[in-house]
């Protein structure tokens, strides 16, 4: 995990002579720079560049290394990303490399030109093009007098050889940020022709862990950043000695798996608890509620009084109108009715009766049964008792309408009474059948219930459009409109079509004849559902009967109601913000041994040792001597269990009982820089460098044959 503080600027740059070399460990993860002969680098930071925009000015700035939270609050980083000058441990973006070198030399204390020899580390078999561009950048931009390039793994091996951790002949297994290398050493010098490389490293382990946790907890993706995944990797990940057996442990042994599981608690703020209101608060709310209720009651009383006054005024005006009609002759009465808008005195009396009932209701007086008897047929249909000779054409139409309504109402009452009598008779007959043979009666009820249920469901399917066709398929694969209509709907459509056709022939006279009202009654939408209502009421009646006889009976409507409801909203708890890291602890580092897990078809680090030994054209005794001094270095070598697992994997490619010894570097992260600093401080360093004149004379051909001799 990178630090959150930026390195401070050194103040003793002028104290060092121009012959003192500057040592740069240009790692793909961390950039380290310092002076030759010192034990620690002066400046270290992440080898990345970020180019955010300033929030106020909109100007793009370049920020190198770790981000400083107090500084980054002034910049918008949503549209910028961390950019590295490396691609598989090879520098290819020299624009970003220049930003990084500017920042590094500034932190070291340089003001204008550097003016010191440079020793810079690089990866094994670095391309000549990358070396040439780096040398050109250092010579032309920073005024460096001489440069030397060396392999970081070789410096780490030589430094540990000096400490006695490895011999003169041996192997170095380097697990770095972006790649892994295996380099054999003979007589203290690396045999680069036999080295092996895999493009998998600590970066891929971190990225794999971030992806797994993001897929496991998609609602916490914003919290699982790359930096946090790097921290979790360093704290909790380990290398399993046997990957498959470790998987079976997590699958079968829950207790041991729980012991090996680690948890990361995300920030969680519990929702505020609802406090019960105090007695004063309850009293205040009750007073406000009572005040609002009193206001509504006053408004209702005012509205009721206005309604009562309006009705009384209307009744008095209608009574005065009746008195005028009684005192006037026929001609004056016709004129008074024409001005008032009424057709007859009976209609005025009917309106007075309605207003009187509304007035009693508004005053809250009880109407009683005597009020219902007041509304006689003569009051509801006043024109029926008036001769046709005394009525106008408009009054004749109104009389026909009232006659039709009266006939329809009386017919409905007679039909209702007849149905009640039929239902009573049917109930009596069913009780007799039930008493005679209860089992047969129950079977008949169940059969009738199933028949009505199927009929009801079929009618519902017809309304939404069923899958049954009679050969008339629509373009969408469904049925035609006519095939989804029942008989009553088809009859209505026929009547509407004929009525529209007749209307188009000339004047619209629909409603002038008595037959038109019969057609209107047939076209009423309510008539379509008469059969549906009867079937539904019959279904409900049979269901109640079945429940009465069979207590275990459950109707289909109740089955639908018993279906479980969707889960309601549950408030989030601290458990929802807890991220568990179990299998991911050893699954992510396993990509170093099985790169195919992340889609990279290359060898693992244990197999790389065998490949490197095969490339080494030496006899078996030399290979045995090399395997007795294997140094494991690099940041990814710090995983717990790395050495035992690597030793177990290498033994699978070596002869039976062949000697094998692995040792981890003293400091896998800083040993490369310390070895380079010790090499730059030696007297032989000046013979390993090349100057600007050499570069201009030989060009890129200089780097084809350039290799330093590693001696400490």
For each residue, the residues with C-beta under 8 A, 3 or more apart:
1: 227 230 231 234
2: 45 46 66 227 230
3: 66
4: 66 67 68 69
5: 66 68
6: 45 65 66 68 71
7: 43 44 45 65 107
8: 107
9: 106 107 109
10: 13 42 43 107 108 109
11: 109
12: 15 16 109
13: 10 16 108 109 110 111
14: 109
15: 12
16: 12 13 20 35 116
17: 20
18: 115 116 145
19: 116 117
20: 16 17 35 36 37 116 117
21: 35 36 116 117 118 119 680 681 685
22: 33 34 35 36 108 114 116 117 118 119
23: 33 34 35 36 41 119 673 676 677 680
24: 31 32 33 104 118 119 120 121
25: 30 31 32 33 41 121 152 672 673 676
26: 31 47 91 120 121 122
27: 30 31 32 47 121 152 176 177 672
28: 47 84 86 89 176 177 178 179 203
29: 46 47 176 177 178 202 203 635
30: 25 27 44 45 46 47 669
31: 24 25 26 27 43 44 45 46 47 65 100 104
32: 24 25 27 41 43 44 670 673
33: 22 23 24 25 41 42 43 44 104 105 107 108
34: 22 23 38 40 41 42 43 108 673 677
35: 16 20 21 22 23 38 42 677
36: 20 21 22 23 119 677 680 681 685
37: 20 677 678 680 681
38: 34 35 41 42 677
39: 674 677
40: 34 670
41: 23 25 32 33 34 38 44 670 673 677
42: 10 33 34 35 38 107 108
43: 7 10 31 32 33 34 104 107 108
44: 7 30 31 32 33 41
45: 2 6 7 30 31 64 65 66 103 104 107
46: 2 29 30 31 65 66
47: 26 27 28 29 30 31 65 84 85 86 100
48: 64 65 82 83 84
49: 62 63 64 82 83 84 85 96 99 100
50: 62 63 64 67 77 80 81 82 83
51: 60 61 62 63 80 83
52: 60 61 63 72 75 76 77 79 80
53: 58 59 60 61 75 76 79 80
54: 57 58 59 60 61 74 75 76
55: 74 75 76
56: 74
57: 54
58: 53 54
59: 53 54
60: 51 52 53 54
61: 51 52 53 54 75
62: 49 50 51 99
63: 49 50 51 52 67 71 72 75
64: 45 48 49 50 99 100 102 103
65: 6 7 31 45 46 47 48 100 103
66: 2 3 4 5 6 45 46
67: 4 50 63 71 72 77
68: 4 5 6 71 72
69: 4 72 73
70: 73
71: 6 63 67 68 74 75
72: 52 63 67 68 69 75 77
73: 69 70
74: 54 55 56 71
75: 52 53 54 55 61 63 71 72
76: 52 53 54 55 79 80
77: 50 52 67 72 80
78:
79: 52 53 76
80: 50 51 52 53 76 77
81: 50
82: 48 49 50
83: 48 49 50 51 93 96
84: 28 47 48 49 93 96
85: 47 49 91 92 93 94 95 96 97 100
86: 28 47 89 90 91 92 93 178
87: 90 92 93
88: 178 179 199
89: 28 86 123 176 177 178 179
90: 86 87 123 126 127 130
91: 26 85 86 94 97 130 133 134
92: 85 86 87 130
93: 83 84 85 86 87 96 97
94: 85 91 97 98 133 134 137
95: 85 98 99
96: 49 83 84 85 93 99 100
97: 85 91 93 94 100 101 134 137
98: 94 95 101 102 137 141
99: 49 62 64 95 96 102 103
100: 31 47 49 64 65 85 96 97 103 104
101: 97 98 104 105 137 138 141 142
102: 64 98 99 105 106
103: 45 64 65 99 100 106 107
104: 24 31 33 43 45 100 101 107 108
105: 33 101 102 108 110 114 142
106: 9 102 103 109 110
107: 7 8 9 10 33 42 43 45 103 104
108: 10 13 22 33 34 42 43 104 105
109: 9 10 11 12 13 14 106
110: 13 105 106 113 114 142
111: 13
112:
113: 110 142 143
114: 22 105 110 118 142 143 144
115: 18 143 144 145
116: 16 18 19 20 21 22 144 145
117: 19 20 21 22 144 145 146 147 148 680 685 686 689
118: 21 22 24 114 138 144 146 147 148
119: 21 22 23 24 36 147 148 149 150 676 679 680 685 689
120: 24 26 134 138 147 148 149 150
121: 24 25 26 27 149 150 151 152 155 672 673 676
122: 26 126 130 131 149 150 151 152
123: 89 90 126 151 152 179 181
124: 151 153 181 183 190 192 195 197
125: 192 195 197
126: 90 122 123 130 131 149
127: 90 130 131
128: 131 132 700 703 704
129: 132 133 700
130: 90 91 92 122 126 127 133 134
131: 122 126 127 128 134 135 149 703 706
132: 128 129 135 136 695 699 700 703
133: 91 94 129 130 136 137
134: 91 94 97 120 130 131 137 138 149
135: 131 132 138 139 147 690 695 703
136: 132 133 139 140 695
137: 94 97 98 101 133 134 140 141 142
138: 101 118 120 134 135 141 142 144 147
139: 135 136 142 143 144 147 692 695
140: 136 137
141: 98 101 137 138
142: 101 105 110 113 114 137 138 139
143: 113 114 115 139
144: 114 115 116 117 118 138 139 147
145: 18 115 116 117 691 692
146: 117 118 686 689 690 691
147: 117 118 119 120 135 138 139 144 689 690
148: 117 118 119 120 680 685 688 689 690 708
149: 119 120 121 122 126 131 134 706 708
150: 119 120 121 122 154 155 676 679 688 708 710
151: 121 122 123 124 154 155 183 190 192
152: 25 27 121 122 123 155 156 174 672 676
153: 124 156 157 172 174 181 183 190 633 672
154: 150 151 157 158 172 183 185 190 675 710
155: 121 150 151 152 158 159 671 672 673 674 675 676 679 710
156: 152 153 159 160 172 174 631 633 665 668 671 672 675
157: 153 154 160 161 166 170 172 183 185 190 631 633 675
158: 154 155 161 162 188 675 679 710 711 712
159: 155 156 162 163 666 671 672 674 675 678 712
160: 156 157 163 165 166 631 633 663 665 666 671
161: 157 158 164 165 166 167 168 188 712
162: 158 159 678 712
163: 159 160 666
164: 161
165: 160 161 631 663 665 666
166: 157 160 161 170 172 629 630 631 663
167: 161 170 625 628 629
168: 161 185 187 188
169: 185 186 187 622 625 626 629
170: 157 166 167 184 185 626 628 629 630 631
171: 182 183 184 185 609 612 613 626 627 629 630 631
172: 153 154 156 157 166 181 182 183 185 190 630 631 632 633
173: 180 181 182 605 608 609 630 631 632 633 634 637 646 662
174: 152 153 156 180 181 182 183 633 634
175: 180 201 202 592 605 632 633 634 635 636 637 642
176: 27 28 29 89 179 180 181 201 202 634 635 636
177: 27 28 29 89 201 202 203 635
178: 28 29 86 88 89 199 201 202 203
179: 28 88 89 123 176 197 198 199 200 201
180: 173 174 175 176 197 198 200 201 592 605 608 634 636
181: 123 124 153 172 173 174 176 195 196 197
182: 171 172 173 174 195 196 197 605 608 609 611 612
183: 124 151 153 154 157 171 172 174 190 191 192 194 195 612
184: 170 171 190 191 194 195 612 613 616 626
185: 154 157 168 169 170 171 172 188 189 190 191 626
186: 169 189 191 618 622 626
187: 168 169
188: 158 161 168 185 710 711
189: 185 186 709 710
190: 124 151 153 154 157 172 183 184 185 195 710
191: 183 184 185 186 194 195 616
192: 124 125 151 183 195 707
193: 615
194: 183 184 191 612 613 615 616 617
195: 124 125 181 182 183 184 190 191 192 612 615
196: 181 182 603 608 609 611 612 615
197: 124 125 179 180 181 182 608
198: 179 180 595 600 602 603 604 605 608
199: 88 178 179 600 602
200: 179 180 204 591 592 595 598 600 602
201: 175 176 177 178 179 180 204 205 592 634 636
202: 29 175 176 177 178 205 206 233 634 635 636
203: 28 29 177 178 206 207
204: 200 201 207 208 591 595 598 600
205: 201 202 208 209 233 237 588 589 591 592 636
206: 202 203 209 210 226 229 230 233 588
207: 203 204 210 211 226 229
208: 204 205 211 212 587 588 591 597 598
209: 205 206 212 213 229 232 233 237 584 588
210: 206 207 213 214 224 225 226 229
211: 207 208 214 215
212: 208 209 215 216 584 587 588
213: 209 210 216 217 220 224 229 232 579 581 584
214: 210 211 217 218 221 224
215: 211 212 218
216: 212 213 579 584
217: 213 214 220 221 224 579
218: 214 215 221
219:
220: 213 217 223 224 266 577 579
221: 214 217 218 224
222: 225
223: 220 228 266
224: 210 213 214 217 220 221 228 229 579
225: 210 222 228 229
226: 206 207 210 229 230
227: 1 2 230 231
228: 223 224 225 231 232
229: 206 207 209 210 213 224 225 226 232 233
230: 1 2 206 226 227 233 234
231: 1 227 228 234 235
232: 209 213 228 229 235 236 237 264 581
233: 202 205 206 209 229 230 236 237 588
234: 1 230 231 237 638
235: 231 232 262
236: 232 233 262 581 585
237: 205 209 232 233 234 584 585 586 588 589 639
238: 585 586 589 639 640 641
239: 586 589 590 592 593 639 640 641 642 645
240: 243 245 246 586 590 641 645
241: 246 641 644 645 648
242: 245 246
243: 240 246 247 586 590 593 594
244: 247 248
245: 240 242 248 249
246: 240 241 242 243 249 250 586
247: 243 244 250 251 583
248: 244 245 251 252
249: 245 246 252 253 256 257 260
250: 246 247 253 257 260 582 583
251: 247 248 257
252: 248 249
253: 249 250 256 257
254: 257 258
255: 258 259
256: 249 253 259 260
257: 249 250 251 253 254 260 261 582
258: 254 255 261
259: 255 256
260: 249 250 256 257 582 585
261: 257 258 580 581 582
262: 235 236 580 581 582 585
263: 578 579 580 581
264: 232 578 579 580 581
265: 268 574 577 578 579
266: 220 223 577 578 579
267: 577
268: 265 572 573 574 576 577
269:
270: 574
271: 571
272:
273:
274:
275:
276:
277: 281 282 285
278: 281 282
279: 282 283
280: 283 284
281: 277 278 284 285
282: 277 278 279 285 286
283: 279 280 286 287
284: 280 281 287 288
285: 277 281 282 288 289
286: 282 283 289 290
287: 283 284 290 291
288: 284 285 291 292
289: 285 286 292 293
290: 286 287 293 294
291: 287 288 294 295
292: 288 289 295 296
293: 289 290 296 297
294: 290 291 297 298
295: 291 292 298 299
296: 292 293 299 300
297: 293 294 300 301
298: 294 295 301 302
299: 295 296 302 303
300: 296 297 303 304
301: 297 298 304 305
302: 298 299 305 306
303: 299 300 306 307
304: 300 301 307 308 362
305: 301 302 308 309
306: 302 303 309 310
307: 303 304 310 311 362
308: 304 305 311 312 359 362 363
309: 305 306 312 313
310: 306 307 313 314
311: 307 308 314 315 355 358 359 362
312: 308 309 315 316 359
313: 309 310 316 317
314: 310 311 317 318 355
315: 311 312 318 319 352 355 356 359
316: 312 313 319 320
317: 313 314 320 321
318: 314 315 321 322 348 351 352 355
319: 315 316 322 323 352
320: 316 317 323 324
321: 317 318 324 325 336 340 342 348
322: 318 319 325 326 345 348 349 352
323: 319 320 326 327
324: 320 321 327 328 336
325: 321 322 328 333 336 337 345 348
326: 322 323
327: 323 324
328: 324 325 332 333 336
329: 332 333
330: 333 334
331: 334 335
332: 328 329 335 336
333: 325 328 329 330 336 337
334: 330 331 337 338
335: 331 332 338 339
336: 321 324 325 328 332 333 339 340
337: 325 333 334 340 342 343 344
338: 334 335
339: 335 336
340: 321 336 337 348
341:
342: 321 337 345 347 348 351
343: 337 347 383 391 392 394 395 398
344: 337 347 348 382 383 386 395
345: 322 325 342 348 349
346: 349 350 378 379 382 383 385 386
347: 342 343 344 350 351 382 383
348: 318 321 322 325 340 342 344 345 351 352
349: 322 345 346 352 353 379 382
350: 346 347 353 354 379 380 382
351: 318 342 347 348 354 355
352: 315 318 319 322 348 349 355 356
353: 349 350 356 357 374 375 379
354: 350 351 357 358
355: 311 314 315 318 351 352 358 359
356: 315 352 353 359 360
357: 353 354 360 361 367 371
358: 311 354 355 361 362
359: 308 311 312 315 355 356 362 363
360: 356 357 363 365 367 371
361: 357 358 364 365 367
362: 304 307 308 311 358 359
363: 308 359 360
364: 361
365: 360 361
366:
367: 357 360 361 370 371 372
368: 371 372
369: 372 373
370: 367 373 374
371: 357 360 367 368 374 375
372: 367 368 369 375
373: 369 370 376
374: 353 370 371 379
375: 353 371 372 379 380
376: 373 379 380
377: 380 381 384 406
378: 346 381 382 384 385
379: 346 349 350 353 374 375 376 382
380: 350 375 376 377 402 406
381: 377 378 384 402 403 405 406
382: 344 346 347 349 350 378 379 385 386 402
383: 343 344 346 347 386 391 395 398 399 402
384: 377 378 381 399 402 403 406
385: 346 378 382
386: 344 346 382 383 390 391 395 399
387: 390 391
388: 391 396 399
389:
390: 386 387
391: 343 383 386 387 388 395 396 399
392: 343 395 396
393: 396 397
394: 343 397 398
395: 343 344 383 386 391 392 398 399
396: 388 391 392 393 399 400
397: 393 394 400 401 512
398: 343 383 394 395 401 402
399: 383 384 386 388 391 395 396 402 403
400: 396 397 403 404 514 517
401: 397 398 404 405 517
402: 380 381 382 383 384 398 399 405 406
403: 381 384 399 400 406 407
404: 400 401 407 408 514 517
405: 381 401 402 408 409
406: 377 380 381 384 402 403 409 410
407: 403 404 410 411
408: 404 405 411 412 521
409: 405 406 412 413
410: 406 407 413 414
411: 407 408 414 415
412: 408 409 415 416
413: 409 410 416 417
414: 410 411 417 418
415: 411 412 418 419
416: 412 413 419 420
417: 413 414 420 421
418: 414 415 421 422
419: 415 416 422 423
420: 416 417 423 424
421: 417 418 424 425
422: 418 419 425 426
423: 419 420 426 427
424: 420 421 427 428
425: 421 422 428 429
426: 422 423 429 430
427: 423 424 430 431
428: 424 425 431 432
429: 425 426 432 433
430: 426 427 433 434 441 545
431: 427 428 434 435
432: 428 429 435 436
433: 429 430 436 437 440 441 444
434: 430 431 437 438 441
435: 431 432 438
436: 432 433 441
437: 433 434 440 441
438: 434 435 441 442 549
439: 442 443
440: 433 437 443 444
441: 430 433 434 436 437 438 444 445 549
442: 438 439 445 446 546 549 550
443: 439 440 446 447
444: 433 440 441 447 448
445: 441 442 448 449 542 545 546 549
446: 442 443 449 450 546
447: 443 444 450 451
448: 444 445 451 452 542
449: 445 446 452 453 539 542 543 546
450: 446 447 453 454
451: 447 448 454 455
452: 448 449 455 456 535 538 539 542
453: 449 450 456 457 539 556
454: 450 451 457 458
455: 451 452 458 459 535
456: 452 453 459 460 535 536 539
457: 453 454 460 461
458: 454 455 461 462 466
459: 455 456 462 463 486 532
460: 456 457 463 464
461: 457 458 464 465 466
462: 458 459 465 466 484 485 486
463: 459 460 484
464: 460 461
465: 461 462 478 479 484
466: 458 461 462 479 484
467: 478 479
468: 479 483
469: 472 473 479 483
470: 479 483
471:
472: 469 479 480 482 483
473: 469 477 478 479 480
474: 477 478 479 480
475:
476:
477: 473 474
478: 465 467 473 474
479: 465 466 467 468 469 470 472 473 474 483 484
480: 472 473 474 483 484
481: 484 485
482: 472 485 490
483: 468 469 470 472 479 480
484: 462 463 465 466 479 480 481
485: 462 481 482 489 490 493
486: 459 462 489 490 528
487: 490 491
488: 491 492 527 528 531
489: 485 486 492 493 528
490: 482 485 486 487 493 494
491: 487 488 494 495 522
492: 488 489 495 496 522 523 528
493: 485 489 490 496 497
494: 490 491 497 498
495: 491 492 498 499 519 522 523
496: 492 493 499 500 523
497: 493 494 500 501
498: 494 495 501 502
499: 495 496 502 503 510 519
500: 496 497 503 504
501: 497 498 504 505
502: 498 499 505 510
503: 499 500 508 510
504: 500 501
505: 501 502
506:
507:
508: 503
509: 512 513
510: 499 502 503 516
511: 516 517 520
512: 397 509 516
513: 509 516
514: 400 404 517 518
515: 518 519
516: 510 511 512 513 519 520
517: 400 401 404 511 514 520 521
518: 514 515 521 522
519: 495 499 515 516 522 523
520: 511 516 517 523 524
521: 408 517 518 524 527
522: 491 492 495 518 519 527
523: 492 495 496 519 520
524: 520 521 527
525: 528 529
526: 529 530
527: 488 521 522 524 530
528: 486 488 489 492 525 531 532
529: 525 526 532 533
530: 526 527 533 534
531: 488 528 534 535
532: 459 528 529 535 536
533: 529 530 536 537
534: 530 531 537 538
535: 452 455 456 531 532 538 539
536: 456 532 533 539 540
537: 533 534 540 541
538: 452 534 535 541 542
539: 449 452 453 456 535 536 542 543
540: 536 537 543 544
541: 537 538 544 545
542: 445 448 449 452 538 539 545 546
543: 449 539 540 546 547 553 555
544: 540 541 547 548
545: 430 445 541 542 548 549
546: 442 445 446 449 542 543 549 550 553 555
547: 543 544 550 551 553 555
548: 544 545
549: 438 441 442 445 545 546 553
550: 442 546 547 553
551: 547
552:
553: 543 546 547 549 550
554: 558 559
555: 543 546 547 558 559
556: 453 559 560
557: 560 561
558: 554 555 561 562
559: 554 555 556 562 563
560: 556 557 563
561: 557 558
562: 558 559
563: 559 560
564:
565: 568
566:
567: 570
568: 565
569:
570: 567
571: 271
572: 268 576 577
573: 268 576 577
574: 265 268 270 577 578
575: 578
576: 268 572 573
577: 220 265 266 267 268 572 573 574
578: 263 264 265 266 574 575
579: 213 216 217 220 224 263 264 265 266
580: 261 262 263 264
581: 213 232 236 261 262 263 264 584 585
582: 250 257 260 261 262 585
583: 247 250 586 587
584: 209 212 213 216 237 581 587 588
585: 236 237 238 260 262 581 582 588
586: 237 238 239 240 243 246 583 589 590
587: 208 212 583 584 590 597
588: 205 206 208 209 212 233 237 584 585 591
589: 205 237 238 239 586 592 636 639 642
590: 239 240 243 586 587 593 594 597
591: 200 204 205 208 588 594 595 597 598 600
592: 175 180 200 201 205 239 589 595 604 605 636
593: 239 243 590 604 605 606 645 649
594: 243 590 591 597 604
595: 198 200 204 591 592 598 600 601 602 603 604
596: 599 600 601
597: 208 587 590 591 594
598: 200 204 208 591 595
599: 596
600: 198 199 200 204 591 595 596
601: 595 596
602: 198 199 200 595
603: 196 198 595 607 608 611
604: 198 592 593 594 595 607 608 649
605: 173 175 180 182 198 592 593 608 609 646 649
606: 593 609 610 645 646 648 649 650 652 653
607: 603 604 610 611 649 653
608: 173 180 182 196 197 198 603 604 605 611 612
609: 171 173 182 196 605 606 612 613 630 650 653
610: 606 607 613 614 650 653 654
611: 182 196 603 607 608 614 615
612: 171 182 183 184 194 195 196 608 609 615 616
613: 171 184 194 609 610 616 623 626 627
614: 610 611
615: 193 194 195 196 611 612
616: 184 191 194 612 613 622 623 626
617: 194
618: 186 622 623
619: 622 623
620: 623 624
621: 624 625
622: 169 186 616 618 619 625 626
623: 613 616 618 619 620 626 627
624: 620 621 627 628 658 659
625: 167 169 621 622 628 629
626: 169 170 171 184 185 186 613 616 622 623 629 630
627: 171 613 623 624 630 650 654 658 659 660 661
628: 167 170 624 625 659 660 661
629: 166 167 169 170 171 625 626 661 663
630: 166 170 171 172 173 609 626 627 650 660 661 662 663
631: 156 157 160 165 166 170 171 172 173 663 664 665
632: 172 173 175 637 642 643 646 662 663 664 665 668
633: 153 156 157 160 172 173 174 175 637 664 665 668 671 672
634: 173 174 175 176 180 201 202 637 668
635: 29 175 176 177 202 638 668 669
636: 175 176 180 201 202 205 589 592 639 642
637: 173 175 632 633 634 642 643 664 665 668
638: 234 635 642 664 668 669
639: 237 238 239 589 636 642
640: 238 239
641: 238 239 240 241 644 645
642: 175 239 589 632 636 637 638 639 645 646 664
643: 632 637 646 647 662 663 664
644: 241 641 647 648
645: 239 240 241 593 606 641 642 648 649
646: 173 605 606 632 642 643 649 650 662
647: 643 644 650 651 660 662
648: 241 606 644 645 651 652
649: 593 604 605 606 607 645 646 652 653
650: 606 609 610 627 630 646 647 653 654 660 662
651: 647 648 654 658 660
652: 606 648 649
653: 606 607 609 610 649 650
654: 610 627 650 651 658 660
655: 658
656:
657:
658: 624 627 651 654 655
659: 624 627 628
660: 627 628 630 647 650 651 654
661: 627 628 629 630
662: 173 630 632 643 646 647 650
663: 160 165 166 629 630 631 632 643
664: 631 632 633 637 638 642 643 668
665: 156 160 165 631 632 633 637 668 671
666: 159 160 163 165 671
667: 670 671 674
668: 156 632 633 634 635 637 638 664 665 671
669: 30 635 638
670: 32 40 41 667 673 674
671: 155 156 159 160 633 665 666 667 668 674 675
672: 25 27 121 152 153 155 156 159 633 675 676
673: 23 25 32 34 41 121 155 670 676 677
674: 39 155 159 667 670 671 677 678
675: 154 155 156 157 158 159 671 672 678 679 712
676: 23 25 119 121 150 152 155 672 673 679 680
677: 23 34 35 36 37 38 39 41 673 674 680 681
678: 37 159 162 674 675 681 682 712
679: 119 150 155 158 675 676 682 685 710 711 712
680: 21 23 36 37 117 119 148 676 677 685
681: 21 36 37 677 678 685
682: 678 679 685 711 712
683: 686
684: 687 688 709 711
685: 21 36 117 119 148 679 680 681 682 688 689
686: 117 146 683 689
687: 684
688: 148 150 684 685 708 709
689: 117 119 146 147 148 685 686
690: 135 146 147 148 694 695 702 706
691: 145 146 694 695
692: 139 145 695 696
693: 696 697
694: 690 691 697 698 702
695: 132 135 136 139 690 691 692 698 699 702
696: 692 693 699
697: 693 694
698: 694 695 701 702
699: 132 695 696 702
700: 128 129 132 703 704
701: 698 704 705
702: 690 694 695 698 699 705 706
703: 128 131 132 135 700 706
704: 128 700 701
705: 701 702
706: 131 149 690 702 703
707: 192
708: 148 149 150 688
709: 189 684 688
710: 150 154 155 158 188 189 190 679
711: 158 188 679 682 684
712: 158 159 161 162 675 678 679 682
